[in-house]
Amino acid sequence: MASAVATVVLLVIPSPAHGDEPLPVGTWPLDPRPEVVATFDPPEDPWGAGHRGVDLAGRIGQPVRAALPGTVAFAGRIAGRPVVSVSHGDTRTTYEPVVASVEVGTAVAAGDVVGVLELPGSHCFPRACLHWGWRRGETYLDPLDLVGGGPVRLLPLWRDAPVATGGWRPPVHPYAAWAPWSTTRPSPVAPAPLPLPVPPPGGRTAGYLP
């Protein structure tokens, strides 16, 4: 008997960086894989409050690596904070506070060291951490999408739209709990017969029938 059973699975669906273009696959800028101290929280408008990147826990002097292949677009200080920026065509990644070990115009591969982490300017002060950003023009993107750490959504198998909210649950099939008889199950046991009464010594008594 054919049955229509709806199955819902957990799929990782990264937010596209630009339209329907596939996301580039990058590498973590700190090695080993760091703890994410603060996640991406873009502002409502260009001047609003928010977090235009992610903060990754690190240590002073730790090498910082390019997340994607590209060309060093900036290596210097902004408002007293050391910053390195790498261009990847129409996007750009930024790393701060990072003292550069490369010059503007240097071609780098993913994983190449671009500088070392510094404490002054850290978003996690007194701890050292790397503020890692990714943007296209004036649009800020979530850099965790480059390493598979973007948002997770529940999707049904039969369509691309997210599962509807509001407490909806798939219908339960009336025979969902039915299963065929198995030879491994114990056979039903008939109840034992009740014992016959035993006549008292000396013969019959009132109320006793042989």
Contacts in CASP RR format, 6 or more apart in sequence:
PFRMAT RR
TARGET T0000
AUTHOR 0000-0000-0000
METHOD contacts of the structure
MODEL  1
MASAVATVVLLVIPSPAHGDEPLPVGTWPLDPRPEVVATFDPPEDPWGAG
HRGVDLAGRIGQPVRAALPGTVAFAGRIAGRPVVSVSHGDTRTTYEPVVA
SVEVGTAVAAGDVVGVLELPGSHCFPRACLHWGWRRGETYLDPLDLVGGG
PVRLLPLWRDAPVATGGWRPPVHPYAAWAPWSTTRPSPVAPAPLPLPVPP
PGGRTAGYLP
3 173 0 8 1.000
5 173 0 8 1.000
6 156 0 8 1.000
6 157 0 8 1.000
6 158 0 8 1.000
6 170 0 8 1.000
7 156 0 8 1.000
7 157 0 8 1.000
8 154 0 8 1.000
8 155 0 8 1.000
8 156 0 8 1.000
8 157 0 8 1.000
8 163 0 8 1.000
8 170 0 8 1.000
9 155 0 8 1.000
9 157 0 8 1.000
10 152 0 8 1.000
10 154 0 8 1.000
11 152 0 8 1.000
11 153 0 8 1.000
11 154 0 8 1.000
11 155 0 8 1.000
12 148 0 8 1.000
12 149 0 8 1.000
12 150 0 8 1.000
12 152 0 8 1.000
13 151 0 8 1.000
13 152 0 8 1.000
13 153 0 8 1.000
13 155 0 8 1.000
14 23 0 8 1.000
14 145 0 8 1.000
14 148 0 8 1.000
14 149 0 8 1.000
14 150 0 8 1.000
14 151 0 8 1.000
15 141 0 8 1.000
15 142 0 8 1.000
15 145 0 8 1.000
15 150 0 8 1.000
15 151 0 8 1.000
16 22 0 8 1.000
16 23 0 8 1.000
17 23 0 8 1.000
17 24 0 8 1.000
17 91 0 8 1.000
17 136 0 8 1.000
17 141 0 8 1.000
17 145 0 8 1.000
18 90 0 8 1.000
18 136 0 8 1.000
23 145 0 8 1.000
23 146 0 8 1.000
24 68 0 8 1.000
24 88 0 8 1.000
24 146 0 8 1.000
25 146 0 8 1.000
26 67 0 8 1.000
26 68 0 8 1.000
26 110 0 8 1.000
26 146 0 8 1.000
26 147 0 8 1.000
27 65 0 8 1.000
27 67 0 8 1.000
27 68 0 8 1.000
27 110 0 8 1.000
27 111 0 8 1.000
27 146 0 8 1.000
27 147 0 8 1.000
28 34 0 8 1.000
28 56 0 8 1.000
28 65 0 8 1.000
28 67 0 8 1.000
28 147 0 8 1.000
29 56 0 8 1.000
29 64 0 8 1.000
29 65 0 8 1.000
29 66 0 8 1.000
29 67 0 8 1.000
29 93 0 8 1.000
29 95 0 8 1.000
29 111 0 8 1.000
29 130 0 8 1.000
29 132 0 8 1.000
30 56 0 8 1.000
30 58 0 8 1.000
30 62 0 8 1.000
30 64 0 8 1.000
30 65 0 8 1.000
30 117 0 8 1.000
30 130 0 8 1.000
31 63 0 8 1.000
31 65 0 8 1.000
34 56 0 8 1.000
34 57 0 8 1.000
34 58 0 8 1.000
34 130 0 8 1.000
35 56 0 8 1.000
35 57 0 8 1.000
36 54 0 8 1.000
36 55 0 8 1.000
36 56 0 8 1.000
36 57 0 8 1.000
36 144 0 8 1.000
37 55 0 8 1.000
37 56 0 8 1.000
37 57 0 8 1.000
37 123 0 8 1.000
37 124 0 8 1.000
37 129 0 8 1.000
38 51 0 8 1.000
38 54 0 8 1.000
38 55 0 8 1.000
38 123 0 8 1.000
38 124 0 8 1.000
39 51 0 8 1.000
39 54 0 8 1.000
39 144 0 8 1.000
40 51 0 8 1.000
40 52 0 8 1.000
40 53 0 8 1.000
40 54 0 8 1.000
40 140 0 8 1.000
40 142 0 8 1.000
40 143 0 8 1.000
40 144 0 8 1.000
41 50 0 8 1.000
41 51 0 8 1.000
42 50 0 8 1.000
42 51 0 8 1.000
42 52 0 8 1.000
42 140 0 8 1.000
43 49 0 8 1.000
43 50 0 8 1.000
43 52 0 8 1.000
46 138 0 8 1.000
52 133 0 8 1.000
52 135 0 8 1.000
52 140 0 8 1.000
53 131 0 8 1.000
53 132 0 8 1.000
53 133 0 8 1.000
53 134 0 8 1.000
53 140 0 8 1.000
53 142 0 8 1.000
53 143 0 8 1.000
54 131 0 8 1.000
54 132 0 8 1.000
54 133 0 8 1.000
54 142 0 8 1.000
54 143 0 8 1.000
54 144 0 8 1.000
55 123 0 8 1.000
55 124 0 8 1.000
55 129 0 8 1.000
55 130 0 8 1.000
55 131 0 8 1.000
55 132 0 8 1.000
56 129 0 8 1.000
56 130 0 8 1.000
56 132 0 8 1.000
57 124 0 8 1.000
57 127 0 8 1.000
57 128 0 8 1.000
57 129 0 8 1.000
58 117 0 8 1.000
58 127 0 8 1.000
58 128 0 8 1.000
58 129 0 8 1.000
58 130 0 8 1.000
59 117 0 8 1.000
59 128 0 8 1.000
60 117 0 8 1.000
60 118 0 8 1.000
60 119 0 8 1.000
60 128 0 8 1.000
61 116 0 8 1.000
61 117 0 8 1.000
61 118 0 8 1.000
61 128 0 8 1.000
62 116 0 8 1.000
62 117 0 8 1.000
62 128 0 8 1.000
63 113 0 8 1.000
63 115 0 8 1.000
63 116 0 8 1.000
63 117 0 8 1.000
64 84 0 8 1.000
64 95 0 8 1.000
64 98 0 8 1.000
64 113 0 8 1.000
64 114 0 8 1.000
64 115 0 8 1.000
64 116 0 8 1.000
64 117 0 8 1.000
64 130 0 8 1.000
65 110 0 8 1.000
65 111 0 8 1.000
65 112 0 8 1.000
65 113 0 8 1.000
65 114 0 8 1.000
66 86 0 8 1.000
66 93 0 8 1.000
66 108 0 8 1.000
66 109 0 8 1.000
66 110 0 8 1.000
66 111 0 8 1.000
66 112 0 8 1.000
66 114 0 8 1.000
67 86 0 8 1.000
67 93 0 8 1.000
67 110 0 8 1.000
67 111 0 8 1.000
67 132 0 8 1.000
67 134 0 8 1.000
67 143 0 8 1.000
67 146 0 8 1.000
67 147 0 8 1.000
68 86 0 8 1.000
68 88 0 8 1.000
68 91 0 8 1.000
68 93 0 8 1.000
68 110 0 8 1.000
68 146 0 8 1.000
69 88 0 8 1.000
69 107 0 8 1.000
69 108 0 8 1.000
69 109 0 8 1.000
69 110 0 8 1.000
70 86 0 8 1.000
70 87 0 8 1.000
70 88 0 8 1.000
70 89 0 8 1.000
70 107 0 8 1.000
70 108 0 8 1.000
70 109 0 8 1.000
71 86 0 8 1.000
71 87 0 8 1.000
71 105 0 8 1.000
71 106 0 8 1.000
71 107 0 8 1.000
71 108 0 8 1.000
72 84 0 8 1.000
72 85 0 8 1.000
72 86 0 8 1.000
72 87 0 8 1.000
72 100 0 8 1.000
72 102 0 8 1.000
72 103 0 8 1.000
72 104 0 8 1.000
72 105 0 8 1.000
72 106 0 8 1.000
72 108 0 8 1.000
72 114 0 8 1.000
73 85 0 8 1.000
73 86 0 8 1.000
73 87 0 8 1.000
73 92 0 8 1.000
73 104 0 8 1.000
73 105 0 8 1.000
74 83 0 8 1.000
74 84 0 8 1.000
74 85 0 8 1.000
74 104 0 8 1.000
75 83 0 8 1.000
75 84 0 8 1.000
75 85 0 8 1.000
75 100 0 8 1.000
75 102 0 8 1.000
75 103 0 8 1.000
75 104 0 8 1.000
75 114 0 8 1.000
76 82 0 8 1.000
76 83 0 8 1.000
76 84 0 8 1.000
76 100 0 8 1.000
77 83 0 8 1.000
78 96 0 8 1.000
81 96 0 8 1.000
81 97 0 8 1.000
81 120 0 8 1.000
81 121 0 8 1.000
82 96 0 8 1.000
82 97 0 8 1.000
82 98 0 8 1.000
82 99 0 8 1.000
82 100 0 8 1.000
82 118 0 8 1.000
83 94 0 8 1.000
83 95 0 8 1.000
83 96 0 8 1.000
83 97 0 8 1.000
83 98 0 8 1.000
84 94 0 8 1.000
84 95 0 8 1.000
84 96 0 8 1.000
84 98 0 8 1.000
84 100 0 8 1.000
84 102 0 8 1.000
84 114 0 8 1.000
84 115 0 8 1.000
85 92 0 8 1.000
85 93 0 8 1.000
85 94 0 8 1.000
85 95 0 8 1.000
86 92 0 8 1.000
86 93 0 8 1.000
86 94 0 8 1.000
86 95 0 8 1.000
86 108 0 8 1.000
86 114 0 8 1.000
90 136 0 8 1.000
90 137 0 8 1.000
91 134 0 8 1.000
91 135 0 8 1.000
91 136 0 8 1.000
91 141 0 8 1.000
92 134 0 8 1.000
92 135 0 8 1.000
92 136 0 8 1.000
92 137 0 8 1.000
93 132 0 8 1.000
93 133 0 8 1.000
93 134 0 8 1.000
93 143 0 8 1.000
94 131 0 8 1.000
94 132 0 8 1.000
94 133 0 8 1.000
94 134 0 8 1.000
94 135 0 8 1.000
95 114 0 8 1.000
95 115 0 8 1.000
95 130 0 8 1.000
95 131 0 8 1.000
95 132 0 8 1.000
95 133 0 8 1.000
96 121 0 8 1.000
96 130 0 8 1.000
96 131 0 8 1.000
97 117 0 8 1.000
97 118 0 8 1.000
97 119 0 8 1.000
97 120 0 8 1.000
97 121 0 8 1.000
97 122 0 8 1.000
97 131 0 8 1.000
98 114 0 8 1.000
98 115 0 8 1.000
98 116 0 8 1.000
98 117 0 8 1.000
98 118 0 8 1.000
98 130 0 8 1.000
99 115 0 8 1.000
99 116 0 8 1.000
99 118 0 8 1.000
100 114 0 8 1.000
100 115 0 8 1.000
101 113 0 8 1.000
101 114 0 8 1.000
101 115 0 8 1.000
101 116 0 8 1.000
102 108 0 8 1.000
102 113 0 8 1.000
102 114 0 8 1.000
102 115 0 8 1.000
108 114 0 8 1.000
117 128 0 8 1.000
117 129 0 8 1.000
117 130 0 8 1.000
118 128 0 8 1.000
119 125 0 8 1.000
119 126 0 8 1.000
119 128 0 8 1.000
122 128 0 8 1.000
122 129 0 8 1.000
123 129 0 8 1.000
123 131 0 8 1.000
132 143 0 8 1.000
133 140 0 8 1.000
133 141 0 8 1.000
133 143 0 8 1.000
134 140 0 8 1.000
134 141 0 8 1.000
134 142 0 8 1.000
134 143 0 8 1.000
134 145 0 8 1.000
134 146 0 8 1.000
135 141 0 8 1.000
142 150 0 8 1.000
142 151 0 8 1.000
144 150 0 8 1.000
153 162 0 8 1.000
154 162 0 8 1.000
154 163 0 8 1.000
155 161 0 8 1.000
155 162 0 8 1.000
155 163 0 8 1.000
156 163 0 8 1.000
197 208 0 8 1.000
199 205 0 8 1.000
199 208 0 8 1.000
199 210 0 8 1.000
200 208 0 8 1.000
204 210 0 8 1.000
END
